[in-house]
């Protein structure tokens, strides 16, 4: 099927102890039989994702990356819990089935969920689908609608009062990502102190609104419905979810939303079909989101720049792991180019004041 969420053979150095995983799953998940086939999902630069396919049930396992990890990062229980607790009120999350913090099984904590069947698309919409601009617009509208629904959930009623600290969220994010940049910086990378300073100096006051934030909301982090891929079946990759200001989450999403009239360097970083004919522009995305949520998006330019900067820091953290010999994944060796491009883009958007 076009857009199939295919797997590959497990990458060298990222193997699982299949027998140990099989034993613990059969002890905790009813109805499993036979020997599982384990393959790996190739996308994702942080936590690792594996297909664990039994004859009668297809599961997905998530674990942290190999090597030294930051103290507060790669918390598998947070991913597991947010999906588990959202599921009763928010359908587009996978069904979670098991979590363990017993590191004796595979060396790290991990969790398992049911596989959601359906296509996962990246830079382009498969030509085989024969979509019109109206079809593409429908996917864009549903993508905005799903984010608006997530941000409108009553997270307290879902038992998530202790999941995060919404008060002071904006300041913690800005100061936190600036600190992470300083720790992850490596020789040869531009410092971008001016971007850091602008984000601190222009920081908006707290909006007083708090929502469940996905943290990495992109079309290529969504499984589309098998019977109608214009609809969202499940959101994946809840690694950096939180409770906080929803406009920060929107800013992150807009930073990934490359549009058709963006300059070539931005198109080199495209990860989802946001530039396809029929998709909304960033400005239209923000306006539609504001209409659906009732939130004031008039200051979204700041949050957009924050999203660009946060993305630069995330990629630099990954690149630094390679530079420091903490991973052998060659994909990470050239990520310094993306870091430089994103830092320069943040500078440009600060100067232009535009989305």
Backbone torsions as a table, in degrees:
resi	resn	phi	psi	omega
1	UNK	NA	137.9	177.1
2	UNK	-59.3	135.6	-179.5
3	UNK	78.4	13.9	-178.4
4	UNK	-59.4	141.3	179.9
5	UNK	-85.4	76.8	-171.0
6	UNK	-80.7	157.5	177.1
7	UNK	-114.5	169.7	178.4
8	UNK	-127.6	171.7	171.1
9	UNK	-62.2	146.8	-177.2
10	UNK	-59.2	131.9	-178.1
11	UNK	-66.4	149.4	178.7
12	UNK	-57.0	132.0	179.1
13	UNK	85.7	-1.4	-179.1
14	UNK	-122.8	28.6	-177.3
15	UNK	-70.4	152.6	172.4
16	UNK	-106.9	150.4	169.9
17	UNK	-80.1	94.4	-172.4
18	UNK	-62.7	-40.6	-179.2
19	UNK	-62.5	-41.0	180.0
20	UNK	-67.5	-41.9	178.0
21	UNK	-63.3	-45.0	-179.9
22	UNK	-58.8	-45.1	-177.9
23	UNK	-63.2	-45.3	-177.1
24	UNK	-71.5	-34.3	178.1
25	UNK	-68.5	-43.8	179.6
26	UNK	-64.7	-27.2	178.0
27	UNK	-77.5	-16.5	-173.1
28	UNK	-125.4	-13.5	-178.1
29	UNK	-121.4	120.2	-176.3
30	UNK	-68.3	144.7	167.9
31	UNK	87.2	4.4	179.8
32	UNK	-82.9	137.9	177.8
33	UNK	-147.2	161.2	179.6
34	UNK	81.3	-174.6	-179.5
35	UNK	-105.0	128.5	-177.8
36	UNK	-76.9	147.7	169.1
37	UNK	-97.5	127.6	-176.9
38	UNK	-112.0	123.6	172.9
39	UNK	-128.9	179.3	-173.4
40	UNK	-126.5	142.1	172.5
41	UNK	-81.2	127.2	-172.0
42	UNK	-76.2	-24.1	-176.9
43	UNK	-80.2	166.5	-179.0
44	UNK	97.2	133.0	-176.9
45	UNK	-111.6	4.0	-174.3
46	UNK	-127.5	-101.2	177.4
47	UNK	-63.4	150.2	-174.6
48	UNK	-100.5	142.7	-173.9
49	UNK	-128.2	131.7	-176.6
50	UNK	-127.3	144.8	168.8
51	UNK	-88.6	127.9	177.0
52	UNK	-118.8	95.4	-170.8
53	UNK	-101.8	111.5	170.8
54	UNK	-89.3	163.4	179.7
55	UNK	-55.1	-34.5	-174.9
56	UNK	-117.4	5.1	-179.7
57	UNK	-155.9	134.0	-179.4
58	UNK	-107.5	119.1	-176.9
59	UNK	-117.0	164.4	177.3
60	UNK	-130.2	132.3	-179.3
61	UNK	-113.9	136.3	177.0
62	UNK	-120.9	134.8	177.5
63	UNK	-142.1	161.3	176.4
64	UNK	-68.2	163.7	175.9
65	UNK	-68.0	164.8	175.0
66	UNK	-77.9	158.3	178.5
67	UNK	95.0	176.0	179.7
68	UNK	-59.9	142.5	-177.1
69	UNK	-123.9	148.1	174.4
70	UNK	-62.6	150.6	-172.7
71	UNK	-55.7	-42.9	-173.8
72	UNK	-102.0	6.6	-174.9
73	UNK	-99.2	164.1	171.9
74	UNK	60.7	42.4	179.8
75	UNK	-81.9	102.9	-177.1
76	UNK	-67.1	-32.4	-179.0
77	UNK	-66.7	-33.8	177.7
78	UNK	-61.6	-45.0	177.8
79	UNK	-60.2	-48.8	-178.2
80	UNK	-60.6	-47.7	-174.7
81	UNK	-66.2	-43.1	-175.3
82	UNK	-63.4	-39.5	177.5
83	UNK	-68.0	-43.3	178.3
84	UNK	-58.5	-44.5	-174.3
85	UNK	-81.7	-26.1	177.9
86	UNK	-77.6	-28.5	-169.0
87	UNK	-51.6	-40.1	-178.8
88	UNK	-63.1	-27.5	-175.1
89	UNK	-113.3	-10.4	-173.7
90	UNK	-139.2	99.9	-170.0
91	UNK	-63.7	-40.0	-172.4
92	UNK	-76.4	57.2	167.8
93	UNK	-133.6	148.7	177.5
94	UNK	-64.7	157.4	176.0
95	UNK	-83.0	118.9	-179.8
96	UNK	-83.7	145.1	-176.5
97	UNK	-126.0	-21.8	-175.2
98	UNK	-164.9	143.0	172.4
99	UNK	-141.2	143.8	172.1
100	UNK	-143.3	142.4	172.5
101	UNK	-102.5	10.6	178.1
102	UNK	-77.1	101.9	-175.1
103	UNK	-76.1	-5.1	179.3
104	UNK	-73.1	-15.0	-177.1
105	UNK	-74.2	-56.0	-179.1
106	UNK	-131.8	10.4	177.6
107	UNK	96.9	-13.6	178.0
108	UNK	-148.0	163.8	171.3
109	UNK	-64.4	159.0	176.5
110	UNK	-160.5	164.9	173.1
111	UNK	-137.7	164.2	-176.4
112	UNK	-131.8	141.1	177.7
113	UNK	-136.6	163.4	174.0
114	UNK	-70.4	143.1	174.1
115	UNK	-72.7	135.5	173.5
116	UNK	-96.0	120.7	-178.1
117	UNK	-80.1	138.9	179.4
118	UNK	148.7	165.0	-177.8
119	UNK	-74.8	151.1	170.9
120	UNK	-125.8	122.9	-176.1
121	UNK	-113.7	157.7	-177.0
122	UNK	-118.0	-108.9	-169.4
123	UNK	-71.3	-31.2	-174.2
124	UNK	-134.9	158.3	173.0
125	UNK	-83.3	128.3	-176.9
126	UNK	-53.3	128.9	-179.0
127	UNK	-60.3	-29.3	-178.3
128	UNK	-62.8	-21.9	179.7
129	UNK	-71.8	-21.5	178.6
130	UNK	60.1	38.2	-175.7
131	UNK	-72.3	146.1	168.7
132	UNK	-89.1	172.7	174.8
133	UNK	-62.2	-31.3	177.9
134	UNK	-65.0	-38.8	177.0
135	UNK	-63.2	-45.1	179.5
136	UNK	-63.5	-41.3	178.4
137	UNK	-61.9	-36.6	178.8
138	UNK	-64.0	-42.5	176.4
139	UNK	-62.3	-45.3	178.6
140	UNK	-58.7	-43.7	179.5
141	UNK	-64.0	-42.5	179.7
142	UNK	-68.3	-31.4	177.2
143	UNK	-66.0	-43.2	176.3
144	UNK	-65.3	-43.7	-179.3
145	UNK	-59.6	-41.0	-178.8
146	UNK	-66.1	-40.9	176.7
147	UNK	-63.9	-42.7	179.4
148	UNK	-61.7	-41.1	177.9
149	UNK	-63.6	-43.4	178.5
150	UNK	-59.4	-45.9	-176.8
151	UNK	-72.5	-13.2	-179.4
152	UNK	-98.8	0.3	-179.7
153	UNK	-67.2	148.1	173.1
154	UNK	-85.6	90.1	-173.7
155	UNK	-68.7	-25.9	176.5
156	UNK	-67.2	-41.4	179.1
157	UNK	-65.0	-22.1	179.5
158	UNK	-89.9	6.7	177.0
159	UNK	78.9	25.5	-176.6
160	UNK	-104.5	22.5	-178.2
161	UNK	-59.2	-31.7	-177.2
162	UNK	-97.7	11.3	-174.9
163	UNK	-79.1	-25.6	-179.3
164	UNK	-163.7	179.2	-180.0
165	UNK	-121.4	93.0	-176.0
166	UNK	-65.4	-29.1	179.8
167	UNK	-67.0	128.4	179.4
168	UNK	76.9	15.8	-174.7
169	UNK	-61.4	-44.5	-176.7
170	UNK	-60.3	-49.2	-179.4
171	UNK	-62.1	-42.4	179.6
172	UNK	-61.6	-38.5	180.0
173	UNK	-66.3	-48.2	-177.6
174	UNK	-63.3	-50.0	-178.9
175	UNK	-67.0	-36.7	-179.0
176	UNK	-67.0	-45.3	179.5
177	UNK	-69.7	-30.9	174.6
178	UNK	-66.3	-39.8	176.7
179	UNK	-64.9	-41.9	179.6
180	UNK	-62.4	-37.4	176.7
181	UNK	-60.4	-47.7	-178.1
182	UNK	-60.1	-38.4	-179.0
183	UNK	-74.8	-31.5	-175.6
184	UNK	-91.2	-11.0	-176.4
185	UNK	-58.6	139.6	177.4
186	UNK	-128.5	158.3	-178.2
187	UNK	-53.8	138.4	177.0
188	UNK	94.8	-10.5	179.0
189	UNK	-94.4	135.9	175.0
190	UNK	-59.0	143.4	-176.2
191	UNK	-75.2	-37.7	-179.5
192	UNK	57.9	39.3	177.4
193	UNK	-62.5	-28.4	-179.7
194	UNK	-66.0	-36.6	177.1
195	UNK	-67.1	-44.7	178.5
196	UNK	-58.3	-44.9	-177.5
197	UNK	-66.1	-41.5	179.6
198	UNK	-60.6	-43.0	-179.5
199	UNK	-63.6	-36.3	178.3
200	UNK	-75.2	-40.7	-176.8
201	UNK	-72.2	-35.0	-174.8
202	UNK	-97.9	11.8	-175.4
203	UNK	-57.2	124.9	179.7
204	UNK	-73.0	160.5	175.9
205	UNK	-71.4	159.6	-180.0
206	UNK	-61.5	135.6	-178.7
207	UNK	-77.0	-21.0	-177.0
208	UNK	86.2	-5.4	178.0
209	UNK	-100.8	136.7	177.7
210	UNK	-130.6	141.6	-178.0
211	UNK	-141.7	167.0	167.0
212	UNK	-72.4	125.1	-178.9
213	UNK	-109.3	131.8	177.8
214	UNK	-73.5	-45.4	176.9
215	UNK	95.3	-20.0	-177.7
216	UNK	-150.3	49.9	-170.5
217	UNK	-80.7	104.0	-179.8
218	UNK	-141.1	158.3	178.5
219	UNK	-63.8	-35.1	179.6
220	UNK	-77.8	5.3	168.0
221	UNK	-109.3	21.7	-179.5
222	UNK	-129.4	134.4	168.8
223	UNK	-86.0	128.1	179.5
224	UNK	-89.2	156.8	-177.9
225	UNK	-64.6	135.6	-177.1
226	UNK	-64.3	-36.7	-177.5
227	UNK	-87.8	-15.4	178.0
228	UNK	-156.7	89.5	-174.8
229	UNK	-69.3	5.6	170.5
230	UNK	-80.0	-9.3	-178.3
231	UNK	-108.2	152.4	179.6
232	UNK	-91.6	122.0	178.2
233	UNK	-90.2	-41.4	-177.3
234	UNK	-159.4	140.7	173.4
235	UNK	-95.4	135.3	-179.2
236	UNK	-110.6	173.8	170.1
237	UNK	60.6	68.8	179.0
238	UNK	-93.3	25.9	-172.1
239	UNK	-57.7	-39.1	-176.2
240	UNK	-116.5	35.3	176.1
241	UNK	-66.5	160.0	-176.0
242	UNK	-163.9	176.7	167.4
243	UNK	-112.9	121.8	-177.7
244	UNK	-177.1	-162.8	-177.3
245	UNK	-66.4	118.7	-176.8
246	UNK	-63.1	-25.7	-179.8
247	UNK	-67.9	-24.1	174.9
248	UNK	-68.1	-38.5	176.8
249	UNK	-67.5	-42.1	177.0
250	UNK	-61.6	-41.6	178.0
251	UNK	-60.5	-40.6	176.4
252	UNK	-60.3	-45.2	-178.8
253	UNK	-63.9	-42.6	179.6
254	UNK	-64.3	-30.2	-179.9
255	UNK	-66.4	-24.0	176.6
256	UNK	-90.2	-13.1	-169.1
257	UNK	-85.8	79.6	177.7
258	UNK	-70.5	131.6	179.8
259	UNK	-111.7	165.4	-168.6
260	UNK	-57.5	-34.1	-175.0
261	UNK	-93.0	11.0	176.3
262	UNK	-71.4	152.8	178.5
263	UNK	-65.7	161.1	-174.9
264	UNK	-53.5	-42.0	-179.2
265	UNK	-58.4	-32.8	178.2
266	UNK	-70.8	-37.9	180.0
267	UNK	-66.3	-23.2	176.9
268	UNK	-67.9	-18.6	-179.0
269	UNK	-102.7	8.9	-174.7
270	UNK	-66.5	138.4	-176.7
271	UNK	-127.8	-2.7	-177.3
272	UNK	-150.2	162.3	-174.4
273	UNK	-80.7	45.7	-176.4
274	UNK	-72.6	-18.6	-179.0
275	UNK	-94.5	2.9	-178.3
276	UNK	-66.5	145.1	176.9
277	UNK	-55.0	127.5	-177.6
278	UNK	108.5	-21.8	178.7
279	UNK	-74.3	147.9	178.1
280	UNK	-71.3	155.0	170.5
281	UNK	-74.1	170.9	176.5
282	UNK	-59.8	-41.4	179.6
283	UNK	-63.4	-43.8	178.8
284	UNK	-66.0	-37.8	177.3
285	UNK	-58.5	-51.0	-178.3
286	UNK	-62.1	-41.4	-179.7
287	UNK	-64.3	-44.6	-179.9
288	UNK	-64.7	-40.3	177.1
289	UNK	-60.6	-44.8	179.0
290	UNK	-61.7	-38.9	178.0
291	UNK	-64.4	-39.2	-176.1
292	UNK	-76.3	-31.6	-176.3
293	UNK	-100.1	-24.7	-172.2
294	UNK	81.2	5.4	-179.8
295	UNK	-81.1	147.0	179.2
296	UNK	-79.5	114.3	-178.3
297	UNK	-106.4	17.3	-175.3
298	UNK	-65.9	-23.0	-179.1
299	UNK	-106.1	25.9	-172.1
300	UNK	-68.9	-16.7	177.9
301	UNK	-57.1	-42.5	179.2
302	UNK	-59.9	-46.7	-176.8
303	UNK	-66.8	-31.2	176.4
304	UNK	-65.1	-45.9	178.2
305	UNK	-63.4	-42.0	175.6
306	UNK	-55.9	-43.9	-179.9
307	UNK	-60.8	-41.2	177.8
308	UNK	-62.8	-45.6	-178.2
309	UNK	-65.7	-43.7	178.3
310	UNK	-58.1	-41.9	178.7
311	UNK	-63.1	-40.3	176.8
312	UNK	-60.3	-41.5	-178.9
313	UNK	-67.5	-43.0	179.3
314	UNK	-58.0	-46.1	-178.1
315	UNK	-68.0	-37.1	177.4
316	UNK	-65.4	-37.1	176.8
317	UNK	-60.5	-41.0	179.0
318	UNK	-67.6	-45.5	179.1
319	UNK	-61.0	-39.4	-179.3
320	UNK	-63.0	-35.4	177.7
321	UNK	-60.9	-38.0	178.0
322	UNK	-70.3	-47.1	-178.6
323	UNK	-58.6	-36.2	-176.4
324	UNK	-89.6	7.2	175.3
325	UNK	75.2	20.9	-178.8
326	UNK	-89.7	-8.2	175.1
327	UNK	-150.5	152.1	178.8
328	UNK	-106.7	7.9	-177.0
329	UNK	-68.3	111.7	-174.1
330	UNK	-67.0	-17.2	177.3
331	UNK	-59.4	-28.6	-173.1
332	UNK	-84.4	-11.1	-173.9
333	UNK	-65.3	-34.7	-174.4
334	UNK	-104.8	15.0	-178.4
335	UNK	-70.9	-11.2	176.3
336	UNK	-60.2	-29.6	178.9
337	UNK	-64.2	-42.1	178.5
338	UNK	-67.4	-37.3	177.7
339	UNK	-60.4	-47.4	179.6
340	UNK	-62.7	-42.2	-179.5
341	UNK	-64.5	-40.3	-179.7
342	UNK	-70.6	-39.6	176.5
343	UNK	-61.0	-43.3	177.8
344	UNK	-65.4	-36.6	178.3
345	UNK	-65.4	-41.1	177.1
346	UNK	-59.6	-44.3	176.6
347	UNK	-58.5	-46.1	-178.6
348	UNK	-61.7	-44.3	-177.7
349	UNK	-69.9	-32.6	174.1
350	UNK	-61.8	-45.7	-178.6
351	UNK	-68.4	-38.3	-175.3
352	UNK	-82.5	-26.6	-178.0
353	UNK	69.0	20.1	-175.5
354	UNK	-118.9	163.2	169.3
355	UNK	-83.9	NA	NA
